[in-house]
Amino acid sequence: QVRLVESGGGLVQAGGSQRLSCATSGRSLNMLVVGWFRQAPGLEREFVATINRNGGSTYQDSVKGRFTISRDNAKNQVYLQMNGLKPEDTAVYFCAARTGTILSSTYYYKGSDEYQHWGQGTQVTVSA
């Protein structure tokens, strides 16, 4: 059973930075594709970023150039570094993982239904 625990959320001013962490357990991180999603009040959950087993990554257009996803397989941690935060980035951020992907795959999983395992989420609030 894969378990994911997010941390690092909180209140930040617009223009500031924050780093979210996703601690994984139950399966070696090098076997997982990991994504970050977010959900603002009244809106559907949306894709933010994903990182493949081989380290390839992609982002939602609205966060490109501001957010960076990374992974440390030795520590079983995935990070989302968020810079230049805007009030519209306010949301609950979720870490998600999927298994069953080959190491050489270059396909990017952007759909929430493509992930089997989810964390409980961490609130990020950006004040204007």
Biotite code that builds the C-alpha atoms (Angstrom):
import biotite.structure as struc

atoms = struc.array([
    struc.Atom([0.000, 0.000, 0.000], chain_id="A", res_id=1, res_name="GLN", atom_name="CA", element="C"),
    struc.Atom([1.482, 3.317, -1.078], chain_id="A", res_id=2, res_name="VAL", atom_name="CA", element="C"),
    struc.Atom([1.098, 6.112, 1.466], chain_id="A", res_id=3, res_name="ARG", atom_name="CA", element="C"),
    struc.Atom([1.615, 9.792, 0.700], chain_id="A", res_id=4, res_name="LEU", atom_name="CA", element="C"),
    struc.Atom([1.896, 12.613, 3.219], chain_id="A", res_id=5, res_name="VAL", atom_name="CA", element="C"),
    struc.Atom([2.109, 16.239, 2.123], chain_id="A", res_id=6, res_name="GLU", atom_name="CA", element="C"),
    struc.Atom([3.633, 19.034, 4.167], chain_id="A", res_id=7, res_name="SER", atom_name="CA", element="C"),
    struc.Atom([4.833, 22.602, 3.746], chain_id="A", res_id=8, res_name="GLY", atom_name="CA", element="C"),
    struc.Atom([1.584, 24.432, 3.152], chain_id="A", res_id=9, res_name="GLY", atom_name="CA", element="C"),
    struc.Atom([0.583, 27.640, 4.863], chain_id="A", res_id=10, res_name="GLY", atom_name="CA", element="C"),
    struc.Atom([0.002, 31.352, 4.360], chain_id="A", res_id=11, res_name="LEU", atom_name="CA", element="C"),
    struc.Atom([2.313, 33.346, 2.103], chain_id="A", res_id=12, res_name="VAL", atom_name="CA", element="C"),
    struc.Atom([2.185, 36.805, 0.549], chain_id="A", res_id=13, res_name="GLN", atom_name="CA", element="C"),
    struc.Atom([1.850, 37.285, -3.169], chain_id="A", res_id=14, res_name="ALA", atom_name="CA", element="C"),
    struc.Atom([5.238, 37.118, -4.834], chain_id="A", res_id=15, res_name="GLY", atom_name="CA", element="C"),
    struc.Atom([6.613, 34.860, -2.147], chain_id="A", res_id=16, res_name="GLY", atom_name="CA", element="C"),
    struc.Atom([7.845, 31.287, -2.271], chain_id="A", res_id=17, res_name="SER", atom_name="CA", element="C"),
    struc.Atom([6.893, 28.025, -0.644], chain_id="A", res_id=18, res_name="GLN", atom_name="CA", element="C"),
    struc.Atom([8.112, 24.444, -0.938], chain_id="A", res_id=19, res_name="ARG", atom_name="CA", element="C"),
    struc.Atom([5.753, 21.535, -0.580], chain_id="A", res_id=20, res_name="LEU", atom_name="CA", element="C"),
    struc.Atom([7.005, 18.067, 0.269], chain_id="A", res_id=21, res_name="SER", atom_name="CA", element="C"),
    struc.Atom([5.430, 14.695, -0.371], chain_id="A", res_id=22, res_name="CYS", atom_name="CA", element="C"),
    struc.Atom([6.775, 11.837, 1.726], chain_id="A", res_id=23, res_name="ALA", atom_name="CA", element="C"),
    struc.Atom([6.143, 8.418, 0.202], chain_id="A", res_id=24, res_name="THR", atom_name="CA", element="C"),
    struc.Atom([6.150, 5.003, 1.843], chain_id="A", res_id=25, res_name="SER", atom_name="CA", element="C"),
    struc.Atom([5.020, 1.485, 1.118], chain_id="A", res_id=26, res_name="GLY", atom_name="CA", element="C"),
    struc.Atom([6.796, 1.336, -2.246], chain_id="A", res_id=27, res_name="ARG", atom_name="CA", element="C"),
    struc.Atom([10.204, 2.569, -3.301], chain_id="A", res_id=28, res_name="SER", atom_name="CA", element="C"),
    struc.Atom([9.866, 6.028, -4.811], chain_id="A", res_id=29, res_name="LEU", atom_name="CA", element="C"),
    struc.Atom([11.902, 5.033, -7.869], chain_id="A", res_id=30, res_name="ASN", atom_name="CA", element="C"),
    struc.Atom([8.988, 2.787, -8.840], chain_id="A", res_id=31, res_name="MET", atom_name="CA", element="C"),
    struc.Atom([6.461, 5.645, -8.793], chain_id="A", res_id=32, res_name="LEU", atom_name="CA", element="C"),
    struc.Atom([5.307, 8.421, -11.059], chain_id="A", res_id=33, res_name="VAL", atom_name="CA", element="C"),
    struc.Atom([4.286, 11.333, -8.831], chain_id="A", res_id=34, res_name="VAL", atom_name="CA", element="C"),
    struc.Atom([2.089, 14.285, -9.571], chain_id="A", res_id=35, res_name="GLY", atom_name="CA", element="C"),
    struc.Atom([0.840, 17.383, -7.805], chain_id="A", res_id=36, res_name="TRP", atom_name="CA", element="C"),
    struc.Atom([-2.766, 18.519, -8.170], chain_id="A", res_id=37, res_name="PHE", atom_name="CA", element="C"),
    struc.Atom([-4.685, 21.350, -6.538], chain_id="A", res_id=38, res_name="ARG", atom_name="CA", element="C"),
    struc.Atom([-8.273, 22.172, -5.779], chain_id="A", res_id=39, res_name="GLN", atom_name="CA", element="C"),
    struc.Atom([-9.625, 25.625, -5.004], chain_id="A", res_id=40, res_name="ALA", atom_name="CA", element="C"),
    struc.Atom([-13.010, 26.111, -3.311], chain_id="A", res_id=41, res_name="PRO", atom_name="CA", element="C"),
    struc.Atom([-15.876, 25.482, -5.705], chain_id="A", res_id=42, res_name="GLY", atom_name="CA", element="C"),
    struc.Atom([-13.594, 24.292, -8.475], chain_id="A", res_id=43, res_name="LEU", atom_name="CA", element="C"),
    struc.Atom([-12.555, 20.896, -9.776], chain_id="A", res_id=44, res_name="GLU", atom_name="CA", element="C"),
    struc.Atom([-9.213, 19.369, -8.926], chain_id="A", res_id=45, res_name="ARG", atom_name="CA", element="C"),
    struc.Atom([-6.628, 20.361, -11.520], chain_id="A", res_id=46, res_name="GLU", atom_name="CA", element="C"),
    struc.Atom([-3.245, 19.105, -12.627], chain_id="A", res_id=47, res_name="PHE", atom_name="CA", element="C"),
    struc.Atom([-0.225, 21.145, -11.548], chain_id="A", res_id=48, res_name="VAL", atom_name="CA", element="C"),
    struc.Atom([2.912, 19.103, -12.308], chain_id="A", res_id=49, res_name="ALA", atom_name="CA", element="C"),
    struc.Atom([4.181, 15.573, -12.686], chain_id="A", res_id=50, res_name="THR", atom_name="CA", element="C"),
    struc.Atom([7.553, 13.866, -12.649], chain_id="A", res_id=51, res_name="ILE", atom_name="CA", element="C"),
    struc.Atom([8.320, 10.534, -14.291], chain_id="A", res_id=52, res_name="ASN", atom_name="CA", element="C"),
    struc.Atom([10.466, 7.741, -12.934], chain_id="A", res_id=53, res_name="ARG", atom_name="CA", element="C"),
    struc.Atom([13.304, 8.934, -15.185], chain_id="A", res_id=54, res_name="ASN", atom_name="CA", element="C"),
    struc.Atom([13.041, 12.512, -13.905], chain_id="A", res_id=55, res_name="GLY", atom_name="CA", element="C"),
    struc.Atom([11.198, 14.019, -16.840], chain_id="A", res_id=56, res_name="GLY", atom_name="CA", element="C"),
    struc.Atom([8.593, 16.585, -15.810], chain_id="A", res_id=57, res_name="SER", atom_name="CA", element="C"),
    struc.Atom([5.834, 18.750, -17.173], chain_id="A", res_id=58, res_name="THR", atom_name="CA", element="C"),
    struc.Atom([3.620, 21.515, -15.827], chain_id="A", res_id=59, res_name="TYR", atom_name="CA", element="C"),
    struc.Atom([0.286, 23.196, -16.199], chain_id="A", res_id=60, res_name="GLN", atom_name="CA", element="C"),
    struc.Atom([0.733, 26.299, -18.354], chain_id="A", res_id=61, res_name="ASP", atom_name="CA", element="C"),
    struc.Atom([-0.210, 28.718, -15.558], chain_id="A", res_id=62, res_name="SER", atom_name="CA", element="C"),
    struc.Atom([2.673, 27.559, -13.328], chain_id="A", res_id=63, res_name="VAL", atom_name="CA", element="C"),
    struc.Atom([5.415, 27.092, -15.938], chain_id="A", res_id=64, res_name="LYS", atom_name="CA", element="C"),
    struc.Atom([8.492, 29.094, -15.035], chain_id="A", res_id=65, res_name="GLY", atom_name="CA", element="C"),
    struc.Atom([7.291, 29.553, -11.439], chain_id="A", res_id=66, res_name="ARG", atom_name="CA", element="C"),
    struc.Atom([6.950, 26.011, -10.060], chain_id="A", res_id=67, res_name="PHE", atom_name="CA", element="C"),
    struc.Atom([9.518, 23.218, -10.103], chain_id="A", res_id=68, res_name="THR", atom_name="CA", element="C"),
    struc.Atom([8.861, 19.586, -9.278], chain_id="A", res_id=69, res_name="ILE", atom_name="CA", element="C"),
    struc.Atom([11.734, 17.372, -8.170], chain_id="A", res_id=70, res_name="SER", atom_name="CA", element="C"),
    struc.Atom([12.319, 14.010, -6.576], chain_id="A", res_id=71, res_name="ARG", atom_name="CA", element="C"),
    struc.Atom([14.852, 12.530, -4.171], chain_id="A", res_id=72, res_name="ASP", atom_name="CA", element="C"),
    struc.Atom([14.516, 8.768, -4.452], chain_id="A", res_id=73, res_name="ASN", atom_name="CA", element="C"),
    struc.Atom([16.994, 8.148, -1.637], chain_id="A", res_id=74, res_name="ALA", atom_name="CA", element="C"),
    struc.Atom([14.813, 10.120, 0.761], chain_id="A", res_id=75, res_name="LYS", atom_name="CA", element="C"),
    struc.Atom([11.488, 8.984, -0.722], chain_id="A", res_id=76, res_name="ASN", atom_name="CA", element="C"),
    struc.Atom([10.496, 12.617, -1.115], chain_id="A", res_id=77, res_name="GLN", atom_name="CA", element="C"),
    struc.Atom([8.968, 14.630, -3.947], chain_id="A", res_id=78, res_name="VAL", atom_name="CA", element="C"),
    struc.Atom([9.026, 18.413, -3.800], chain_id="A", res_id=79, res_name="TYR", atom_name="CA", element="C"),
    struc.Atom([7.107, 21.238, -5.399], chain_id="A", res_id=80, res_name="LEU", atom_name="CA", element="C"),
    struc.Atom([9.036, 24.500, -5.239], chain_id="A", res_id=81, res_name="GLN", atom_name="CA", element="C"),
    struc.Atom([6.641, 27.385, -5.825], chain_id="A", res_id=82, res_name="MET", atom_name="CA", element="C"),
    struc.Atom([8.010, 30.835, -6.598], chain_id="A", res_id=83, res_name="ASN", atom_name="CA", element="C"),
    struc.Atom([6.255, 34.038, -7.599], chain_id="A", res_id=84, res_name="GLY", atom_name="CA", element="C"),
    struc.Atom([3.065, 32.911, -5.910], chain_id="A", res_id=85, res_name="LEU", atom_name="CA", element="C"),
    struc.Atom([-0.192, 34.571, -6.888], chain_id="A", res_id=86, res_name="LYS", atom_name="CA", element="C"),
    struc.Atom([-3.549, 34.723, -5.064], chain_id="A", res_id=87, res_name="PRO", atom_name="CA", element="C"),
    struc.Atom([-4.985, 32.442, -7.759], chain_id="A", res_id=88, res_name="GLU", atom_name="CA", element="C"),
    struc.Atom([-2.558, 29.727, -6.613], chain_id="A", res_id=89, res_name="ASP", atom_name="CA", element="C"),
    struc.Atom([-4.562, 29.443, -3.377], chain_id="A", res_id=90, res_name="THR", atom_name="CA", element="C"),
    struc.Atom([-5.835, 25.871, -3.094], chain_id="A", res_id=91, res_name="ALA", atom_name="CA", element="C"),
    struc.Atom([-5.454, 22.562, -1.336], chain_id="A", res_id=92, res_name="VAL", atom_name="CA", element="C"),
    struc.Atom([-2.467, 20.841, -2.937], chain_id="A", res_id=93, res_name="TYR", atom_name="CA", element="C"),
    struc.Atom([-2.472, 17.065, -3.283], chain_id="A", res_id=94, res_name="PHE", atom_name="CA", element="C"),
    struc.Atom([0.336, 14.669, -3.995], chain_id="A", res_id=95, res_name="CYS", atom_name="CA", element="C"),
    struc.Atom([-0.581, 11.593, -6.074], chain_id="A", res_id=96, res_name="ALA", atom_name="CA", element="C"),
    struc.Atom([1.303, 8.494, -7.205], chain_id="A", res_id=97, res_name="ALA", atom_name="CA", element="C"),
    struc.Atom([0.870, 5.756, -9.740], chain_id="A", res_id=98, res_name="ARG", atom_name="CA", element="C"),
    struc.Atom([2.568, 2.407, -10.142], chain_id="A", res_id=99, res_name="THR", atom_name="CA", element="C"),
    struc.Atom([2.948, 0.156, -13.145], chain_id="A", res_id=100, res_name="GLY", atom_name="CA", element="C"),
    struc.Atom([4.936, 2.556, -15.305], chain_id="A", res_id=101, res_name="THR", atom_name="CA", element="C"),
    struc.Atom([8.140, 1.489, -17.038], chain_id="A", res_id=102, res_name="ILE", atom_name="CA", element="C"),
    struc.Atom([11.317, 3.435, -16.328], chain_id="A", res_id=103, res_name="LEU", atom_name="CA", element="C"),
    struc.Atom([11.824, 4.574, -19.917], chain_id="A", res_id=104, res_name="SER", atom_name="CA", element="C"),
    struc.Atom([8.299, 5.919, -20.350], chain_id="A", res_id=105, res_name="SER", atom_name="CA", element="C"),
    struc.Atom([8.111, 9.519, -21.532], chain_id="A", res_id=106, res_name="THR", atom_name="CA", element="C"),
    struc.Atom([4.324, 9.772, -21.276], chain_id="A", res_id=107, res_name="TYR", atom_name="CA", element="C"),
    struc.Atom([3.133, 12.429, -18.844], chain_id="A", res_id=108, res_name="TYR", atom_name="CA", element="C"),
    struc.Atom([0.180, 11.544, -16.629], chain_id="A", res_id=109, res_name="TYR", atom_name="CA", element="C"),
    struc.Atom([-2.004, 14.636, -16.181], chain_id="A", res_id=110, res_name="LYS", atom_name="CA", element="C"),
    struc.Atom([-5.378, 13.137, -15.363], chain_id="A", res_id=111, res_name="GLY", atom_name="CA", element="C"),
    struc.Atom([-6.393, 12.626, -11.755], chain_id="A", res_id=112, res_name="SER", atom_name="CA", element="C"),
    struc.Atom([-7.940, 9.284, -12.733], chain_id="A", res_id=113, res_name="ASP", atom_name="CA", element="C"),
    struc.Atom([-4.499, 8.078, -13.847], chain_id="A", res_id=114, res_name="GLU", atom_name="CA", element="C"),
    struc.Atom([-3.230, 8.000, -10.256], chain_id="A", res_id=115, res_name="TYR", atom_name="CA", element="C"),
    struc.Atom([-4.083, 5.231, -7.812], chain_id="A", res_id=116, res_name="GLN", atom_name="CA", element="C"),
    struc.Atom([-2.783, 6.753, -4.576], chain_id="A", res_id=117, res_name="HIS", atom_name="CA", element="C"),
    struc.Atom([-3.440, 10.136, -2.969], chain_id="A", res_id=118, res_name="TRP", atom_name="CA", element="C"),
    struc.Atom([-2.328, 12.136, 0.022], chain_id="A", res_id=119, res_name="GLY", atom_name="CA", element="C"),
    struc.Atom([-4.663, 14.064, 2.292], chain_id="A", res_id=120, res_name="GLN", atom_name="CA", element="C"),
    struc.Atom([-3.658, 17.473, 0.926], chain_id="A", res_id=121, res_name="GLY", atom_name="CA", element="C"),
    struc.Atom([-2.071, 20.616, 2.322], chain_id="A", res_id=122, res_name="THR", atom_name="CA", element="C"),
    struc.Atom([-3.572, 24.107, 2.205], chain_id="A", res_id=123, res_name="GLN", atom_name="CA", element="C"),
    struc.Atom([-1.684, 26.884, 0.450], chain_id="A", res_id=124, res_name="VAL", atom_name="CA", element="C"),
    struc.Atom([-3.078, 30.386, 0.873], chain_id="A", res_id=125, res_name="THR", atom_name="CA", element="C"),
    struc.Atom([-1.591, 33.331, -1.013], chain_id="A", res_id=126, res_name="VAL", atom_name="CA", element="C"),
    struc.Atom([-2.620, 36.754, 0.238], chain_id="A", res_id=127, res_name="SER", atom_name="CA", element="C"),
    struc.Atom([-2.760, 39.738, -2.076], chain_id="A", res_id=128, res_name="ALA", atom_name="CA", element="C"),
])
